[in-house]
C-alpha cells in the first residue's frame, strides 16, 4: 500500500501527518512525499517504524522528494534514478519485484526532460521484467487539454502504465486540478486507489494498494513473562532442587559454576522465553481523545468545503486547522518534556525516550557504500572499514615511549592497611539480596531480581 502527499514543508507538518495517519489507523507500507523542503540529511524527519530515502535541493529553498518504507520490508535504492535536477526530482527503489519511484516536477520544469527520464526508466523496468509504480506531483493537469497531458499519457500507455487517480487533488475556490498522480503497470481491476480528504496541505493526499505478494519480516522479540503464579512455581522448583553436594566442591569458582547452572535451569523452566511480535501503536500517546475529535471535525469541515466550495467554510476550516496544528505541537512537546523529566535520573530511559522521539531505530544498515566512486559491500566493505580505522591511528605510530623509564615508577608504595575477609552468614546473604532494587532489567546471567528475592531463603543456606 502507498500514500503520497505534496507536503510543502514536511517538517512543519509532521505532527499533522502523524495525527492524520493515526486517525486512519492504516499503516501504509510506503509513504511518498514531494516538496519536503528539506535542506540536508539532518533536516529530514523520521517516522517511527519507517526508514527513508530523500533527495533535497542544496543551497536552494523548496522541492525535495522522500520515500518512507516500513521497517519489515526489504528494498534497494536505484541510485541511477534517484537524483535532483532543474526539471524534476526523483527517488527510486525496488521492492518485491516492483520499481517504485516518487517524482516532483516543479511548474517551470521542462516537460521533455521528464519524458526522457521516464523513457530511460521504462527501459530498465522492461529489461528487468519488473512492475512499476510511479507516484508524485507532476504539475501536469490531467483534467486539462494541454499538450503535456497528452504526451504524458502516451508515454505511460506505451509502457503499459495507467493512471489510477481520477479525482482532483488540488482544489481551490475557483479551480480543480488533477496533478498528483499514480501510474502503475498492475491491472486496474486488481488495485485500489483514491483521493483522501485532508487539509494538511493545499494538495490532497492520494493512496493506492497493489496485489503484491510480500515476504514480511515481523519485528519479533523474546521476553520472559514473570507473574505471581510463575514466581510461585519457581519457588517450588528451587525448594525441591538438591544443593547439598555443592558444599563438597572445594574450588569456589567450580562450586559457583555448578550452583548458577542449576539455578538458571530452574529459572529457564519457570520463565521460558516467549516470542512476541511488536506492534506499532495506532494512536500517538500525546494525542488525547479531545484532539482526535477536533481532527475528525477539521477533516469533516474540509470535506464539506470540497463539495460546496463555500468561501466561509474554507475560512472556518483554516482557523480550526491552524489552532489544531499549534495545539498538536504543544501537546507533543509537553508529552516528551514530562517523559524526560520523569527519567532524568535514568540514563537508559533517557536514551530510550530519545530514540523514540527521533525514531533513530528506523535507520537501516546500508548493504552497500559508495566511496570515491567505488561500490563496497560484503567482505570488501568490512575490509575497507578495517583499513580505514587502522590508517586512522597510523599517525601515532611515530610516537615512542622511552625504554629508559622503569615500570616500577608507576607502582605505588606498599599499602599500609591490609584487607581481611571473614565468613559470611545466611542472614547476611538474604539481607543483601533483599536490598537489591526491583529492576525489570536482568544482569549478565539473564536473571531478574524479583524471582531471586522470592527464593533467597532457599539459596542462601
Secondary structure, DSSP 8 states (H G I E B T S, - for coil): -EEEEE-SSTGGGHHHHHHHHHHHT---SEEEEE-----SGGG----TTEEEEEE--TTS-S--EEEEEETTS--EE-GGG-EE-SS-EEEEEEETTEEEEEEE--TTS-HHHHHHHHHHHHHHHHHHT-EEEEEEE----TTS--HHHHHHHHHHHHTT-EE---S-SEE-SS-EE--EEEEESS-GGG-EEEE----SSSS--EEEE----------EEEEE---HHHHHHHHHHHHHS--GGGGG---HHHHHHHHHHHHHHHHHHHS-EEEEE----SS-TT--HHHHHHHHHHHHHHHHHHHH--HHHHHHHHHHHHHHHHHHHHHHHHHHHHHHHHTTT-HHHHHHHHHHHHTGGG----SEEEETTEEEEHHHHHHHHHHHHHHHTGGGGG----TTS-GGGGS----SS--------HHHHHHHHHTS---S---TT---HHHHHHTHHHHH-
